[in-house]
């Protein structure tokens, strides 16, 4: 009696199919995020656009944060921008920011996503802030870390970009480098004087006990 030949397990083929499915899900989510805010993204809509079952989306991305990170990495890869920032120097970050601000400004949903992802995702603003602050945080008491991160994120935020670029007409290349120089000076100051981060510390001498100035109006005749 002949035994039925067992079909050979094609691990490579299955992995290739899984990769294609994952790419389809990421592409569908990217399309959705161009029309809705990150908090409005529905897995059911992603599954429909990708042509897969809802459970397939959950199998590849059990947490929506994982899907968001994959979408952002895919978008950054198209821009030839590194998604992971752990090994990027400050000089390289200037080039990254110049590209990001220009490209993401036309993608409101992705811009929100870039600033919403936590540092552990490895992509987005929080990850960049963590990279920029890493050496300084090692020298600053842990209770002040959140303040340092917030200060750096503010300097690297769209608000700073808006002020420098739109209101002061600073060229993007010069602006991004100037902001990163400012960040480095800020971190150096925090490291040199960590007491300045404490709410119990007194203000610097130049701001201490200065008399209050009353508002004056220019061009007022007596």
C-alpha positions as CSV (number, residue, x, y, z in Angstrom):
1,X,0.0,0.0,0.0
2,X,1.4,3.3,-1.1
3,X,1.6,6.1,1.5
4,X,0.4,9.5,0.4
5,X,3.4,11.9,-0.1
6,X,3.4,14.7,2.4
7,X,3.2,18.1,0.9
8,X,6.4,20.1,1.5
9,X,6.0,23.0,3.9
10,X,7.0,26.2,2.0
11,X,8.1,28.5,4.8
12,X,9.5,31.1,2.4
13,X,6.3,31.2,0.4
14,X,4.2,31.7,3.5
15,X,6.5,34.4,4.8
16,X,6.4,36.2,1.5
17,X,2.6,36.1,1.4
18,X,2.5,37.4,5.0
19,X,4.8,40.3,4.1
20,X,2.6,41.2,1.1
21,X,-0.5,41.1,3.4
22,X,1.2,43.3,5.9
23,X,2.3,45.8,3.2
24,X,-1.3,45.9,2.0
25,X,-2.6,46.6,5.5
26,X,0.0,49.4,6.0
27,X,-0.8,51.0,2.6
28,X,-4.6,50.9,3.4
29,X,-4.0,52.5,6.8
30,X,-1.8,55.2,5.2
31,X,-4.6,56.0,2.8
32,X,-7.1,56.2,5.7
33,X,-4.8,58.4,7.7
34,X,-4.8,60.9,4.9
35,X,-8.5,61.4,5.4
36,X,-9.1,60.8,9.2
37,X,-7.3,61.7,12.4
38,X,-5.3,58.9,14.1
39,X,-8.0,58.5,16.8
40,X,-10.7,58.0,14.1
41,X,-8.9,55.2,12.3
42,X,-11.0,52.0,12.3
43,X,-9.5,48.6,11.7
44,X,-12.7,47.6,9.8
45,X,-12.1,50.3,7.2
46,X,-8.4,49.3,6.9
47,X,-9.4,45.6,6.4
48,X,-11.9,46.6,3.7
49,X,-9.4,48.7,1.8
50,X,-6.7,46.1,2.1
51,X,-9.0,43.3,1.0
52,X,-8.4,41.1,4.0
53,X,-10.4,39.9,6.9
54,X,-10.6,42.0,10.1
55,X,-8.9,39.3,12.1
56,X,-6.0,39.4,9.7
57,X,-5.4,43.1,10.5
58,X,-5.5,42.2,14.3
59,X,-3.1,39.3,13.8
60,X,-0.5,41.5,12.1
61,X,-1.1,44.6,14.4
62,X,-2.6,43.6,17.7
63,X,-2.1,47.2,19.0
64,X,-3.0,50.2,16.9
65,X,0.3,51.8,18.1
66,X,2.1,49.1,16.1
67,X,0.1,49.9,13.0
68,X,0.7,53.6,13.4
69,X,4.5,53.1,13.7
70,X,4.5,50.8,10.6
71,X,2.6,53.5,8.6
72,X,5.0,56.2,9.7
73,X,8.1,54.1,8.9
74,X,6.6,53.3,5.4
75,X,6.0,57.0,4.7
76,X,9.5,58.0,5.9
77,X,11.1,55.2,3.8
78,X,9.5,56.8,0.7
79,X,11.1,60.1,1.6
80,X,14.4,58.3,2.1
81,X,14.3,59.5,5.8
82,X,15.5,57.0,8.5
83,X,12.5,55.8,10.6
84,X,14.8,54.9,13.4
85,X,16.8,57.7,14.9
86,X,18.9,56.0,17.5
87,X,22.1,56.3,15.6
88,X,21.5,59.7,13.9
89,X,23.8,62.6,14.7
90,X,22.5,66.1,15.4
91,X,23.9,67.2,12.0
92,X,22.0,64.5,10.2
93,X,18.9,65.3,12.2
94,X,18.9,68.8,10.7
95,X,18.5,67.3,7.2
96,X,15.8,64.9,8.5
97,X,13.8,67.7,10.1
98,X,14.1,69.9,6.9
99,X,12.6,67.1,4.9
100,X,10.0,66.1,7.5
101,X,8.6,69.6,8.0
102,X,8.2,70.2,4.3
103,X,6.7,66.8,3.5
104,X,4.5,66.3,6.6
105,X,3.1,69.8,6.4
106,X,1.1,68.5,3.4
107,X,-0.1,65.4,5.3
108,X,-2.1,66.7,8.4
109,X,-3.1,63.2,9.5
110,X,0.5,61.9,9.4
111,X,1.8,65.1,11.0
112,X,-0.4,64.4,14.0
113,X,0.7,60.8,14.0
114,X,4.4,61.9,13.9
115,X,3.8,63.9,17.1
116,X,1.5,61.3,18.8
117,X,3.7,58.2,18.7
118,X,5.4,57.4,22.0
119,X,9.2,57.1,22.2
120,X,9.1,53.3,22.5
121,X,7.7,53.0,18.9
122,X,11.1,54.0,17.6
123,X,9.5,56.4,15.1
124,X,8.2,59.9,15.4
125,X,9.0,63.1,17.4
126,X,9.1,61.4,20.8
127,X,11.7,59.0,19.6
128,X,13.8,61.9,18.2
129,X,13.5,63.8,21.4
130,X,14.6,60.8,23.3
131,X,17.6,60.5,21.1
132,X,18.5,64.2,21.3
133,X,18.1,64.2,25.1
134,X,19.8,60.9,25.8
135,X,23.2,62.1,26.8
136,X,21.9,65.1,28.8
137,X,19.3,63.0,30.7
138,X,22.0,60.7,31.9
139,X,23.4,63.7,33.8
140,X,20.2,65.3,35.0
141,X,18.1,64.0,38.0
142,X,15.3,61.7,36.9
143,X,12.6,64.0,38.4
144,X,13.4,66.7,35.8
145,X,13.5,64.4,32.7
146,X,9.9,65.2,31.7
147,X,10.6,69.0,31.8
148,X,13.7,68.6,29.7
149,X,11.9,66.5,27.1
150,X,9.0,69.0,27.0
151,X,11.4,71.9,26.4
152,X,13.2,70.1,23.6
153,X,10.0,69.0,21.9
154,X,8.7,72.5,22.0
155,X,11.8,73.8,20.2
156,X,11.5,71.1,17.6
157,X,7.7,71.4,17.2
158,X,5.6,72.7,14.3
159,X,5.0,75.9,16.5
160,X,8.7,76.8,16.4
161,X,8.8,76.0,12.7
162,X,5.8,78.3,12.1
163,X,7.3,81.2,14.0
164,X,10.8,80.9,12.4
165,X,9.7,80.0,8.8
166,X,6.3,81.7,8.3
167,X,6.6,84.8,10.5
168,X,10.3,85.5,10.4
169,X,11.0,84.1,6.9
170,X,14.0,82.1,8.0
171,X,15.0,79.6,5.2
172,X,14.3,75.9,6.2
173,X,17.9,74.7,6.0
174,X,19.1,77.6,8.2
175,X,16.2,77.3,10.6
176,X,16.4,73.5,11.3
177,X,20.1,73.9,12.1
178,X,19.5,76.9,14.3
179,X,16.8,75.1,16.2
180,X,19.1,72.1,16.8
181,X,21.9,74.4,17.9
182,X,19.4,76.0,20.3
183,X,18.4,72.6,21.6
184,X,22.0,71.7,22.3
185,X,22.6,75.0,24.1
186,X,19.5,74.4,26.2
187,X,20.6,70.9,27.1
188,X,24.1,72.1,27.9
189,X,22.6,74.7,30.2
190,X,20.4,72.1,32.0
191,X,23.4,69.8,32.5
192,X,25.5,72.7,33.8
193,X,22.8,74.0,36.1
194,X,20.2,71.3,36.9
195,X,19.0,73.3,39.9
196,X,17.4,75.7,37.3
197,X,14.9,72.9,36.6
198,X,13.6,72.8,40.2
199,X,10.5,74.8,41.0
200,X,12.1,75.6,44.4
201,X,15.1,77.3,42.8
202,X,15.4,81.0,42.6
203,X,15.5,82.8,39.2
204,X,18.8,83.8,37.6
205,X,20.3,87.1,39.0
206,X,19.4,89.0,35.9
207,X,15.7,88.3,36.5
208,X,15.7,88.5,40.3
209,X,14.1,91.5,42.1
210,X,13.7,93.5,38.9
211,X,11.2,96.4,39.3
212,X,8.0,96.1,37.5
213,X,7.7,98.2,34.4
214,X,4.4,99.9,33.6
215,X,3.2,99.7,30.0
216,X,4.0,102.7,27.9
217,X,2.6,103.8,24.6
218,X,4.8,105.1,21.8
219,X,4.3,108.4,20.3
220,X,2.3,109.9,23.2
221,X,2.7,113.6,23.5
222,X,2.7,115.5,26.7
